[in-house]
Amino acid sequence: TPKELFNEPVNMFVASFIGSPAMNFLNGIFDGSKFIIKSENKIIFALPLSKTHISLLKNYVNKQVVLGVRPEDIYINGDKSLNNPSEPFALICDISELLGRELIVYSYIGNQRIIIKTNNKDDITSGDKESYVLDMTRIHFFDPETTKTIR
């Protein structure tokens, strides 16, 4: 069903065509305990992973993986509605777009675009630095060669 495809995409193509804005895909490395993004050999983003995610990625230690997260599964830090948030990370808003009830925030991690979908109560404009968290129960990992979901 469309809901199953949205929640459990089988590959990056399926993940990308359902949802608006489309799922974020971040290229990085699994180091055995964290998802890492480097720029010029410096770590610019490190996401500690749960035991479940570590087990899932056991065959990808020190290999490239793609992290998939939907824009609506990224929250401004301080949102107390999440049961399993990531550690907070900072992003600088490049552009924000008000769409009635929703606010779309465009930012970058290194040179990789990331899009956050929040509500219009959040007053975020270009240049603002905010702290965000991911809903760790809603992230996906993909094999960059096959583009299939890692299960």
Contacts in CASP RR format, 6 or more apart in sequence:
PFRMAT RR
TARGET T0000
AUTHOR 0000-0000-0000
METHOD contacts of the structure
MODEL  1
TPKELFNEPVNMFVASFIGSPAMNFLNGIFDGSKFIIKSENKIIFALPLS
KTHISLLKNYVNKQVVLGVRPEDIYINGDKSLNNPSEPFALICDISELLG
RELIVYSYIGNQRIIIKTNNKDDITSGDKESYVLDMTRIHFFDPETTKTI
R
2 18 0 8 1.000
5 14 0 8 1.000
5 18 0 8 1.000
6 18 0 8 1.000
6 19 0 8 1.000
8 149 0 8 1.000
9 15 0 8 1.000
9 18 0 8 1.000
9 23 0 8 1.000
9 140 0 8 1.000
9 149 0 8 1.000
10 148 0 8 1.000
10 149 0 8 1.000
11 142 0 8 1.000
11 146 0 8 1.000
11 147 0 8 1.000
11 148 0 8 1.000
11 149 0 8 1.000
12 25 0 8 1.000
12 66 0 8 1.000
12 142 0 8 1.000
12 147 0 8 1.000
13 147 0 8 1.000
15 22 0 8 1.000
15 23 0 8 1.000
15 25 0 8 1.000
15 68 0 8 1.000
15 140 0 8 1.000
15 142 0 8 1.000
15 149 0 8 1.000
16 22 0 8 1.000
16 23 0 8 1.000
16 25 0 8 1.000
19 70 0 8 1.000
21 71 0 8 1.000
21 104 0 8 1.000
21 115 0 8 1.000
21 117 0 8 1.000
23 68 0 8 1.000
23 69 0 8 1.000
23 70 0 8 1.000
23 71 0 8 1.000
23 140 0 8 1.000
24 67 0 8 1.000
24 68 0 8 1.000
24 69 0 8 1.000
24 70 0 8 1.000
24 71 0 8 1.000
24 74 0 8 1.000
24 113 0 8 1.000
24 114 0 8 1.000
24 115 0 8 1.000
25 66 0 8 1.000
25 67 0 8 1.000
25 68 0 8 1.000
25 142 0 8 1.000
26 35 0 8 1.000
26 37 0 8 1.000
26 45 0 8 1.000
26 66 0 8 1.000
26 67 0 8 1.000
26 68 0 8 1.000
26 69 0 8 1.000
26 109 0 8 1.000
26 112 0 8 1.000
26 114 0 8 1.000
27 37 0 8 1.000
27 64 0 8 1.000
27 66 0 8 1.000
27 112 0 8 1.000
27 144 0 8 1.000
28 35 0 8 1.000
28 36 0 8 1.000
28 37 0 8 1.000
28 38 0 8 1.000
28 64 0 8 1.000
28 65 0 8 1.000
28 66 0 8 1.000
28 67 0 8 1.000
29 35 0 8 1.000
29 36 0 8 1.000
29 37 0 8 1.000
29 38 0 8 1.000
29 62 0 8 1.000
29 63 0 8 1.000
29 64 0 8 1.000
29 65 0 8 1.000
30 36 0 8 1.000
30 49 0 8 1.000
30 57 0 8 1.000
30 60 0 8 1.000
30 61 0 8 1.000
30 62 0 8 1.000
30 63 0 8 1.000
30 65 0 8 1.000
30 141 0 8 1.000
31 61 0 8 1.000
31 62 0 8 1.000
32 54 0 8 1.000
32 57 0 8 1.000
32 61 0 8 1.000
32 62 0 8 1.000
33 48 0 8 1.000
33 49 0 8 1.000
33 54 0 8 1.000
34 46 0 8 1.000
34 47 0 8 1.000
34 48 0 8 1.000
34 49 0 8 1.000
35 45 0 8 1.000
35 46 0 8 1.000
35 47 0 8 1.000
35 49 0 8 1.000
35 65 0 8 1.000
35 67 0 8 1.000
35 141 0 8 1.000
36 43 0 8 1.000
36 45 0 8 1.000
36 46 0 8 1.000
36 47 0 8 1.000
37 43 0 8 1.000
37 44 0 8 1.000
37 45 0 8 1.000
37 46 0 8 1.000
37 109 0 8 1.000
37 110 0 8 1.000
37 112 0 8 1.000
38 44 0 8 1.000
39 110 0 8 1.000
39 111 0 8 1.000
44 109 0 8 1.000
44 110 0 8 1.000
45 89 0 8 1.000
45 109 0 8 1.000
45 110 0 8 1.000
47 67 0 8 1.000
47 86 0 8 1.000
47 87 0 8 1.000
47 89 0 8 1.000
47 134 0 8 1.000
48 86 0 8 1.000
48 87 0 8 1.000
49 57 0 8 1.000
49 136 0 8 1.000
50 84 0 8 1.000
50 136 0 8 1.000
53 136 0 8 1.000
53 139 0 8 1.000
53 141 0 8 1.000
56 141 0 8 1.000
56 150 0 8 1.000
56 151 0 8 1.000
57 65 0 8 1.000
57 141 0 8 1.000
57 150 0 8 1.000
60 141 0 8 1.000
60 143 0 8 1.000
60 150 0 8 1.000
64 144 0 8 1.000
65 141 0 8 1.000
65 142 0 8 1.000
65 143 0 8 1.000
65 144 0 8 1.000
65 150 0 8 1.000
66 141 0 8 1.000
66 142 0 8 1.000
66 143 0 8 1.000
66 144 0 8 1.000
66 147 0 8 1.000
67 139 0 8 1.000
67 140 0 8 1.000
67 141 0 8 1.000
68 139 0 8 1.000
68 140 0 8 1.000
68 141 0 8 1.000
68 142 0 8 1.000
69 134 0 8 1.000
69 138 0 8 1.000
69 139 0 8 1.000
69 140 0 8 1.000
70 117 0 8 1.000
70 138 0 8 1.000
71 104 0 8 1.000
71 115 0 8 1.000
71 116 0 8 1.000
71 117 0 8 1.000
72 117 0 8 1.000
73 134 0 8 1.000
73 135 0 8 1.000
73 138 0 8 1.000
73 139 0 8 1.000
74 114 0 8 1.000
74 116 0 8 1.000
74 117 0 8 1.000
74 132 0 8 1.000
74 133 0 8 1.000
74 134 0 8 1.000
74 135 0 8 1.000
75 81 0 8 1.000
75 82 0 8 1.000
75 85 0 8 1.000
75 118 0 8 1.000
75 132 0 8 1.000
75 133 0 8 1.000
75 134 0 8 1.000
75 135 0 8 1.000
76 118 0 8 1.000
76 122 0 8 1.000
76 130 0 8 1.000
76 131 0 8 1.000
76 132 0 8 1.000
76 133 0 8 1.000
77 85 0 8 1.000
77 88 0 8 1.000
77 130 0 8 1.000
77 131 0 8 1.000
77 132 0 8 1.000
77 133 0 8 1.000
78 131 0 8 1.000
78 133 0 8 1.000
79 85 0 8 1.000
79 133 0 8 1.000
82 133 0 8 1.000
82 135 0 8 1.000
83 137 0 8 1.000
84 135 0 8 1.000
84 136 0 8 1.000
84 137 0 8 1.000
85 133 0 8 1.000
85 134 0 8 1.000
85 135 0 8 1.000
85 136 0 8 1.000
86 133 0 8 1.000
86 134 0 8 1.000
86 135 0 8 1.000
86 136 0 8 1.000
87 133 0 8 1.000
88 131 0 8 1.000
88 132 0 8 1.000
88 133 0 8 1.000
89 131 0 8 1.000
89 132 0 8 1.000
89 133 0 8 1.000
90 129 0 8 1.000
90 130 0 8 1.000
90 131 0 8 1.000
90 132 0 8 1.000
91 105 0 8 1.000
91 107 0 8 1.000
91 108 0 8 1.000
91 109 0 8 1.000
91 114 0 8 1.000
91 116 0 8 1.000
91 129 0 8 1.000
91 130 0 8 1.000
91 132 0 8 1.000
92 107 0 8 1.000
92 108 0 8 1.000
92 127 0 8 1.000
92 128 0 8 1.000
92 129 0 8 1.000
93 105 0 8 1.000
93 106 0 8 1.000
93 107 0 8 1.000
93 124 0 8 1.000
93 125 0 8 1.000
93 126 0 8 1.000
93 127 0 8 1.000
93 128 0 8 1.000
93 129 0 8 1.000
93 130 0 8 1.000
94 106 0 8 1.000
94 107 0 8 1.000
94 108 0 8 1.000
94 126 0 8 1.000
94 127 0 8 1.000
95 105 0 8 1.000
95 106 0 8 1.000
95 126 0 8 1.000
96 103 0 8 1.000
96 104 0 8 1.000
96 105 0 8 1.000
96 106 0 8 1.000
96 124 0 8 1.000
96 125 0 8 1.000
96 126 0 8 1.000
96 128 0 8 1.000
97 103 0 8 1.000
97 104 0 8 1.000
97 106 0 8 1.000
98 120 0 8 1.000
100 120 0 8 1.000
101 119 0 8 1.000
101 120 0 8 1.000
102 117 0 8 1.000
102 118 0 8 1.000
102 119 0 8 1.000
102 120 0 8 1.000
103 117 0 8 1.000
103 118 0 8 1.000
103 119 0 8 1.000
103 120 0 8 1.000
103 122 0 8 1.000
103 124 0 8 1.000
104 115 0 8 1.000
104 116 0 8 1.000
104 117 0 8 1.000
105 115 0 8 1.000
105 116 0 8 1.000
105 117 0 8 1.000
105 118 0 8 1.000
105 124 0 8 1.000
105 130 0 8 1.000
106 113 0 8 1.000
106 114 0 8 1.000
106 115 0 8 1.000
107 113 0 8 1.000
107 114 0 8 1.000
107 115 0 8 1.000
107 116 0 8 1.000
108 114 0 8 1.000
116 132 0 8 1.000
118 124 0 8 1.000
124 130 0 8 1.000
140 149 0 8 1.000
141 149 0 8 1.000
141 150 0 8 1.000
142 148 0 8 1.000
142 149 0 8 1.000
142 150 0 8 1.000
143 150 0 8 1.000
END
